[in-house]
């Protein structure tokens, strides 16, 4: 946890005492680069320090997802499997690939759409849950020294378990339908790392903002479904006229969708510009979200 105590120095300046996970640091004793280094290291140090707590809460959330269900985790497989079957039935063999690439099978378009949906649904789950995330654990946050910043990490890890099922199904379908998998699928963990970093940062931002107003939840419920059609899930940015094929990358999900398709469906390395932009957005969102959460941490417990 982080607390700030201003000490009157007898003039207009004040020293800020930071208590970060039990370590006291006075800003006046640190240089600018040392403070930056401490800030950049903080989320990783906190995650490592609370690794046992993360594991326990994550296990509980995963167990409770299908608590009382006889089928259990089979339901986690059913939803993406039904989606793939529906898209195969609706689009298989009836649509031309957006980049006019020669069709390898009758199921190309259904796999193309399915890849985009995996990325979008991963984002949507966090967008819906993040604004009310701190309210779910309000009792712990208000009554104990609970590391609230770790809730974003736990929530994204939880969502990644279901996204991982979808990715596994996508790879299996790709192998069954096309009888081949490109070596580029080995880069999927890199894609997942940056996507999860983006979602953790987004969750920090939305959860902190949502602690002050419930309007954030309603905003996400209104905006997220619309983003499905503003994200190239059912189409490719390649078919858009210039400059729309560039402007669409203002939607930060576009890069993540295009990259996962390139790695799995097309079997090629993503374009350097798209990769650089997506990594920049991911890293920027991660650190901005962490900064925003910590800036408002002192007031969160008071408004929950």
C-alpha positions as a Markdown table, in Angstrom:
| # | Residue | x | y | z |
|---|---|---|---|---|
| 1 | Unk | 0.0 | 0.0 | 0.0 |
| 2 | Unk | 1.1 | 3.6 | -0.6 |
| 3 | Unk | 0.5 | 6.5 | 1.8 |
| 4 | Unk | 1.7 | 10.1 | 1.4 |
| 5 | Unk | 2.4 | 12.3 | 4.5 |
| 6 | Unk | 3.3 | 16.0 | 4.0 |
| 7 | Unk | 5.8 | 17.3 | 6.5 |
| 8 | Unk | 5.8 | 21.1 | 7.0 |
| 9 | Unk | 9.3 | 22.2 | 6.3 |
| 10 | Unk | 8.6 | 25.8 | 7.4 |
| 11 | Unk | 8.3 | 27.1 | 3.9 |
| 12 | Unk | 6.4 | 26.5 | 0.7 |
| 13 | Unk | 8.1 | 23.2 | 0.1 |
| 14 | Unk | 7.1 | 19.9 | 1.6 |
| 15 | Unk | 8.8 | 16.5 | 1.8 |
| 16 | Unk | 6.6 | 13.5 | 0.8 |
| 17 | Unk | 7.0 | 10.3 | 2.7 |
| 18 | Unk | 6.0 | 7.3 | 0.7 |
| 19 | Unk | 5.2 | 4.0 | 2.5 |
| 20 | Unk | 5.3 | 1.5 | -0.3 |
| 21 | Unk | 4.5 | -2.1 | 0.8 |
| 22 | Unk | 6.2 | -1.5 | 4.1 |
| 23 | Unk | 9.2 | 0.5 | 2.8 |
| 24 | Unk | 9.4 | 4.1 | 3.7 |
| 25 | Unk | 11.0 | 6.5 | 1.3 |
| 26 | Unk | 11.3 | 10.3 | 1.5 |
| 27 | Unk | 11.2 | 11.9 | -2.0 |
| 28 | Unk | 13.7 | 14.5 | -0.9 |
| 29 | Unk | 16.3 | 11.7 | -0.5 |
| 30 | Unk | 15.8 | 10.4 | -4.1 |
| 31 | Unk | 17.0 | 11.8 | -7.3 |
| 32 | Unk | 14.7 | 12.1 | -10.3 |
| 33 | Unk | 16.0 | 9.0 | -12.0 |
| 34 | Unk | 15.8 | 7.0 | -8.8 |
| 35 | Unk | 12.1 | 8.0 | -8.4 |
| 36 | Unk | 11.4 | 7.0 | -12.0 |
| 37 | Unk | 13.2 | 3.6 | -11.4 |
| 38 | Unk | 11.2 | 3.0 | -8.2 |
| 39 | Unk | 7.9 | 3.8 | -10.0 |
| 40 | Unk | 8.7 | 1.5 | -12.9 |
| 41 | Unk | 9.7 | -1.3 | -10.6 |
| 42 | Unk | 6.8 | -0.9 | -8.2 |
| 43 | Unk | 4.1 | -3.0 | -9.9 |
| 44 | Unk | 6.4 | -5.9 | -10.5 |
| 45 | Unk | 7.9 | -5.8 | -7.0 |
| 46 | Unk | 4.4 | -5.7 | -5.6 |
| 47 | Unk | 3.2 | -8.6 | -7.7 |
| 48 | Unk | 6.2 | -10.7 | -6.6 |
| 49 | Unk | 5.7 | -9.7 | -2.9 |
| 50 | Unk | 2.0 | -10.7 | -3.0 |
| 51 | Unk | 2.4 | -13.7 | -5.3 |
| 52 | Unk | 0.8 | -16.0 | -2.7 |
| 53 | Unk | -2.2 | -13.8 | -2.3 |
| 54 | Unk | -2.6 | -13.5 | -6.1 |
| 55 | Unk | -2.5 | -17.3 | -6.4 |
| 56 | Unk | -5.1 | -17.8 | -3.6 |
| 57 | Unk | -7.6 | -15.2 | -4.9 |
| 58 | Unk | -7.1 | -16.3 | -8.5 |
| 59 | Unk | -7.8 | -19.9 | -7.6 |
| 60 | Unk | -10.9 | -18.9 | -5.7 |
| 61 | Unk | -12.2 | -16.9 | -8.6 |
| 62 | Unk | -11.6 | -19.6 | -11.1 |
| 63 | Unk | -13.3 | -22.2 | -8.8 |
| 64 | Unk | -16.3 | -20.0 | -8.2 |
| 65 | Unk | -16.9 | -19.3 | -11.9 |
| 66 | Unk | -18.7 | -22.6 | -12.4 |
| 67 | Unk | -19.5 | -23.4 | -8.8 |
| 68 | Unk | -22.6 | -25.6 | -8.5 |
| 69 | Unk | -22.3 | -26.7 | -12.1 |
| 70 | Unk | -22.1 | -30.3 | -13.0 |
| 71 | Unk | -20.3 | -29.6 | -16.3 |
| 72 | Unk | -17.9 | -27.2 | -14.7 |
| 73 | Unk | -15.1 | -26.1 | -17.1 |
| 74 | Unk | -16.8 | -27.7 | -20.0 |
| 75 | Unk | -18.9 | -24.6 | -20.2 |
| 76 | Unk | -15.8 | -22.5 | -20.7 |
| 77 | Unk | -15.1 | -24.6 | -23.8 |
| 78 | Unk | -18.7 | -24.7 | -25.0 |
| 79 | Unk | -19.1 | -20.9 | -25.7 |
| 80 | Unk | -16.1 | -20.6 | -28.0 |
| 81 | Unk | -16.8 | -23.9 | -29.7 |
| 82 | Unk | -20.4 | -22.9 | -30.5 |
| 83 | Unk | -19.1 | -19.6 | -31.8 |
| 84 | Unk | -16.7 | -21.4 | -34.1 |
| 85 | Unk | -19.4 | -23.8 | -35.3 |
| 86 | Unk | -21.9 | -20.9 | -36.0 |
| 87 | Unk | -19.3 | -18.9 | -37.9 |
| 88 | Unk | -18.3 | -21.9 | -39.9 |
| 89 | Unk | -21.9 | -22.6 | -40.8 |
| 90 | Unk | -22.7 | -19.0 | -41.6 |
| 91 | Unk | -19.5 | -18.0 | -43.4 |
| 92 | Unk | -17.7 | -21.1 | -44.4 |
| 93 | Unk | -17.0 | -21.2 | -48.1 |
| 94 | Unk | -19.3 | -18.2 | -48.8 |
| 95 | Unk | -17.0 | -15.3 | -48.3 |
| 96 | Unk | -13.8 | -14.1 | -49.9 |
| 97 | Unk | -10.8 | -13.3 | -47.6 |
| 98 | Unk | -10.4 | -9.6 | -47.1 |
| 99 | Unk | -6.9 | -9.6 | -48.5 |
| 100 | Unk | -7.9 | -11.6 | -51.6 |
| 101 | Unk | -5.6 | -14.4 | -50.6 |
| 102 | Unk | -6.3 | -17.7 | -52.2 |
| 103 | Unk | -8.6 | -19.8 | -50.0 |
| 104 | Unk | -6.9 | -22.7 | -48.4 |
| 105 | Unk | -10.2 | -24.3 | -47.2 |
| 106 | Unk | -13.9 | -23.6 | -47.0 |
| 107 | Unk | -13.4 | -22.5 | -43.4 |
| 108 | Unk | -11.0 | -19.6 | -43.9 |
| 109 | Unk | -13.4 | -16.8 | -43.1 |
| 110 | Unk | -14.8 | -18.5 | -40.0 |
| 111 | Unk | -11.3 | -18.9 | -38.6 |
| 112 | Unk | -10.5 | -15.3 | -39.6 |
| 113 | Unk | -13.5 | -14.0 | -37.6 |
| 114 | Unk | -12.9 | -16.3 | -34.7 |
| 115 | Unk | -9.3 | -15.0 | -34.2 |
| 116 | Unk | -10.6 | -11.5 | -34.0 |
| 117 | Unk | -13.3 | -12.4 | -31.5 |
| 118 | Unk | -10.9 | -14.0 | -29.1 |
| 119 | Unk | -9.0 | -10.7 | -28.8 |
| 120 | Unk | -12.1 | -8.6 | -28.6 |
| 121 | Unk | -13.8 | -10.8 | -26.0 |
| 122 | Unk | -10.7 | -10.8 | -23.8 |
| 123 | Unk | -10.9 | -7.0 | -23.9 |
| 124 | Unk | -14.7 | -6.9 | -23.4 |
| 125 | Unk | -14.6 | -9.0 | -20.3 |
| 126 | Unk | -12.2 | -6.6 | -18.6 |
| 127 | Unk | -14.1 | -3.5 | -19.9 |
| 128 | Unk | -17.3 | -4.8 | -18.3 |
| 129 | Unk | -15.8 | -5.9 | -15.0 |
| 130 | Unk | -13.1 | -3.3 | -14.3 |
| 131 | Unk | -15.4 | -0.3 | -13.3 |
| 132 | Unk | -17.0 | -2.3 | -10.4 |
| 133 | Unk | -13.9 | -4.3 | -9.5 |
| 134 | Unk | -13.0 | -2.4 | -6.4 |
| 135 | Unk | -16.6 | -2.5 | -5.2 |
| 136 | Unk | -16.4 | -6.3 | -5.2 |
| 137 | Unk | -13.5 | -6.2 | -2.7 |
| 138 | Unk | -14.6 | -3.1 | -0.9 |
| 139 | Unk | -14.7 | -4.8 | 2.5 |
| 140 | Unk | -11.0 | -5.9 | 2.2 |
| 141 | Unk | -9.9 | -2.6 | 0.9 |
| 142 | Unk | -11.6 | -0.6 | 3.7 |
| 143 | Unk | -10.8 | -2.9 | 6.6 |
| 144 | Unk | -7.3 | -4.2 | 5.8 |
| 145 | Unk | -4.0 | -3.3 | 4.2 |
| 146 | Unk | -5.2 | -5.1 | 1.1 |
| 147 | Unk | -3.0 | -4.5 | -2.0 |
| 148 | Unk | -5.8 | -3.2 | -4.2 |
| 149 | Unk | -3.5 | -2.7 | -7.2 |
| 150 | Unk | -3.2 | -6.5 | -7.5 |
| 151 | Unk | -6.9 | -6.9 | -8.2 |
| 152 | Unk | -6.3 | -5.8 | -11.8 |
| 153 | Unk | -3.6 | -8.4 | -12.2 |
| 154 | Unk | -5.7 | -11.1 | -10.8 |
| 155 | Unk | -8.7 | -10.2 | -12.9 |
| 156 | Unk | -6.7 | -10.2 | -16.1 |
| 157 | Unk | -5.1 | -13.5 | -15.2 |
| 158 | Unk | -8.6 | -14.9 | -14.6 |
| 159 | Unk | -9.8 | -13.7 | -18.0 |
| 160 | Unk | -6.7 | -15.0 | -19.7 |
| 161 | Unk | -7.6 | -18.5 | -18.6 |
| 162 | Unk | -10.8 | -18.4 | -20.8 |
| 163 | Unk | -9.0 | -16.6 | -23.6 |
| 164 | Unk | -6.4 | -19.3 | -23.5 |
| 165 | Unk | -9.1 | -21.9 | -24.1 |
| 166 | Unk | -10.3 | -19.9 | -27.1 |
| 167 | Unk | -6.7 | -19.7 | -28.5 |
| 168 | Unk | -6.2 | -23.5 | -28.0 |
| 169 | Unk | -9.5 | -24.1 | -29.9 |
| 170 | Unk | -8.4 | -21.7 | -32.7 |
| 171 | Unk | -5.1 | -23.5 | -33.1 |
| 172 | Unk | -6.8 | -26.9 | -33.1 |
| 173 | Unk | -9.4 | -25.7 | -35.7 |
| 174 | Unk | -6.6 | -24.2 | -37.8 |
| 175 | Unk | -4.8 | -27.5 | -37.8 |
| 176 | Unk | -7.9 | -29.6 | -38.5 |
| 177 | Unk | -9.2 | -27.4 | -41.3 |
| 178 | Unk | -5.9 | -26.4 | -43.0 |
| 179 | Unk | -3.7 | -29.3 | -41.9 |
| 180 | Unk | -0.9 | -26.9 | -41.0 |
| 181 | Unk | 0.3 | -24.5 | -38.3 |
| 182 | Unk | 3.0 | -21.8 | -39.0 |
| 183 | Unk | 6.0 | -21.4 | -36.8 |
| 184 | Unk | 4.7 | -17.9 | -36.1 |
| 185 | Unk | 2.3 | -19.4 | -33.5 |
| 186 | Unk | 5.3 | -19.7 | -31.3 |
| 187 | Unk | 5.2 | -15.9 | -30.9 |
| 188 | Unk | 1.7 | -16.0 | -29.4 |
| 189 | Unk | 3.0 | -15.7 | -25.8 |
| 190 | Unk | 4.7 | -12.4 | -26.8 |
| 191 | Unk | 1.4 | -11.1 | -28.2 |
| 192 | Unk | -0.4 | -12.3 | -25.0 |
| 193 | Unk | 2.2 | -10.6 | -22.7 |
| 194 | Unk | 1.7 | -7.2 | -24.3 |
| 195 | Unk | -2.1 | -7.6 | -24.6 |
| 196 | Unk | -2.3 | -8.5 | -20.9 |
| 197 | Unk | -0.1 | -5.5 | -20.0 |
| 198 | Unk | -2.5 | -3.3 | -21.9 |
| 199 | Unk | -5.5 | -4.8 | -20.2 |
| 200 | Unk | -4.0 | -4.5 | -16.7 |
| 201 | Unk | -3.3 | -0.8 | -17.3 |
| 202 | Unk | -6.8 | -0.4 | -18.6 |
| 203 | Unk | -8.3 | -2.2 | -15.6 |
| 204 | Unk | -6.2 | 0.0 | -13.2 |
| 205 | Unk | -7.6 | 3.1 | -14.9 |
| 206 | Unk | -11.3 | 2.0 | -15.1 |
| 207 | Unk | -11.4 | 0.5 | -11.6 |
| 208 | Unk | -10.0 | 3.7 | -10.1 |
| 209 | Unk | -12.4 | 5.8 | -12.1 |
| 210 | Unk | -15.3 | 3.5 | -11.4 |
| 211 | Unk | -14.7 | 3.8 | -7.6 |
| 212 | Unk | -15.8 | 7.5 | -7.8 |
| 213 | Unk | -18.8 | 7.1 | -10.1 |
| 214 | Unk | -21.0 | 4.2 | -11.3 |
| 215 | Unk | -21.4 | 6.0 | -14.6 |
| 216 | Unk | -18.2 | 4.4 | -15.8 |
| 217 | Unk | -19.9 | 1.0 | -15.7 |
| 218 | Unk | -22.8 | 2.2 | -17.7 |
| 219 | Unk | -20.5 | 3.9 | -20.2 |
| 220 | Unk | -18.6 | 0.6 | -20.8 |
| 221 | Unk | -21.9 | -1.3 | -21.2 |
| 222 | Unk | -22.9 | 1.2 | -23.9 |
| 223 | Unk | -19.5 | 1.6 | -25.7 |
| 224 | Unk | -18.1 | -2.0 | -25.7 |
| 225 | Unk | -20.8 | -3.5 | -28.0 |
| 226 | Unk | -20.3 | -0.6 | -30.4 |
| 227 | Unk | -16.5 | -1.2 | -30.4 |
| 228 | Unk | -17.2 | -4.7 | -31.8 |
| 229 | Unk | -18.2 | -3.1 | -35.1 |
| 230 | Unk | -15.5 | -0.4 | -35.0 |
| 231 | Unk | -12.8 | -3.1 | -34.6 |
| 232 | Unk | -11.8 | -5.2 | -37.6 |
| 233 | Unk | -13.3 | -8.4 | -36.3 |
| 234 | Unk | -15.6 | -9.2 | -39.2 |
| 235 | Unk | -13.4 | -7.3 | -41.8 |
| 236 | Unk | -9.8 | -6.4 | -42.3 |
| 237 | Unk | -8.3 | -2.9 | -42.3 |
| 238 | Unk | -6.8 | -3.9 | -45.7 |
| 239 | Unk | -10.1 | -3.4 | -47.4 |
| 240 | Unk | -10.6 | 0.2 | -46.1 |
| 241 | Unk | -9.7 | 3.1 | -48.4 |
| 242 | Unk | -6.8 | 5.4 | -47.4 |
| 243 | Unk | -6.6 | 7.1 | -44.9 |
| 244 | Unk | -9.2 | 5.1 | -43.0 |
| 245 | Unk | -7.0 | 2.0 | -43.2 |
| 246 | Unk | -4.5 | 4.0 | -41.0 |
| 247 | Unk | -7.1 | 6.0 | -38.9 |
| 248 | Unk | -8.6 | 2.7 | -37.7 |
| 249 | Unk | -5.5 | 2.1 | -35.6 |
| 250 | Unk | -6.7 | 4.9 | -33.4 |
| 251 | Unk | -8.9 | 2.0 | -32.1 |
| 252 | Unk | -6.1 | 0.4 | -30.0 |
| 253 | Unk | -7.7 | -3.1 | -30.4 |
| 254 | Unk | -7.0 | -3.1 | -34.1 |
| 255 | Unk | -3.4 | -3.8 | -33.7 |
| 256 | Unk | -4.0 | -6.7 | -31.3 |
| 257 | Unk | -6.6 | -8.3 | -33.6 |
| 258 | Unk | -4.4 | -7.9 | -36.7 |
| 259 | Unk | -1.3 | -9.4 | -35.0 |
| 260 | Unk | -3.0 | -12.5 | -33.7 |
| 261 | Unk | -4.5 | -13.2 | -37.1 |
| 262 | Unk | -1.1 | -12.7 | -38.8 |
| 263 | Unk | 0.6 | -15.1 | -36.3 |
| 264 | Unk | -2.1 | -17.9 | -36.5 |
| 265 | Unk | -4.2 | -17.5 | -39.6 |
| 266 | Unk | -1.9 | -16.0 | -42.2 |
| 267 | Unk | 1.3 | -17.5 | -40.8 |
| 268 | Unk | 3.4 | -14.3 | -41.2 |
| 269 | Unk | 5.1 | -11.7 | -39.1 |
| 270 | Unk | 3.1 | -8.6 | -38.4 |
| 271 | Unk | 4.1 | -5.4 | -40.0 |
| 272 | Unk | 6.8 | -3.5 | -38.2 |
| 273 | Unk | 4.8 | -0.3 | -37.9 |
| 274 | Unk | 1.7 | -2.1 | -36.5 |
| 275 | Unk | 3.8 | -4.0 | -34.0 |
| 276 | Unk | 5.7 | -0.8 | -32.9 |
| 277 | Unk | 2.4 | 1.1 | -32.4 |
| 278 | Unk | 0.7 | -1.8 | -30.6 |
| 279 | Unk | 3.7 | -2.2 | -28.2 |
| 280 | Unk | 3.7 | 1.5 | -27.6 |
| 281 | Unk | 0.0 | 1.6 | -26.8 |
| 282 | Unk | 0.4 | -1.5 | -24.5 |
| 283 | Unk | 3.3 | -0.1 | -22.5 |
| 284 | Unk | 1.8 | 3.4 | -22.4 |
| 285 | Unk | -1.6 | 2.1 | -21.1 |
| 286 | Unk | 0.2 | -0.1 | -18.5 |
| 287 | Unk | 2.1 | 2.7 | -16.9 |
| 288 | Unk | -0.6 | 5.4 | -17.3 |
| 289 | Unk | -3.1 | 3.1 | -15.6 |
| 290 | Unk | -0.7 | 2.3 | -12.8 |
| 291 | Unk | 0.1 | 6.0 | -12.3 |
| 292 | Unk | -3.6 | 7.0 | -12.3 |
| 293 | Unk | -4.5 | 4.2 | -9.8 |
| 294 | Unk | -1.7 | 5.2 | -7.4 |
| 295 | Unk | -2.6 | 8.9 | -7.7 |
| 296 | Unk | -6.1 | 8.2 | -6.6 |
| 297 | Unk | -5.4 | 5.4 | -4.2 |
| 298 | Unk | -5.6 | 7.5 | -1.0 |
| 299 | Unk | -9.2 | 8.5 | -1.8 |
| 300 | Unk | -10.5 | 5.2 | -3.1 |
| 301 | Unk | -11.2 | 3.6 | 0.3 |
| 302 | Unk | -13.2 | 6.8 | 1.3 |
| 303 | Unk | -15.6 | 6.5 | -1.6 |
| 304 | Unk | -16.2 | 2.8 | -1.7 |
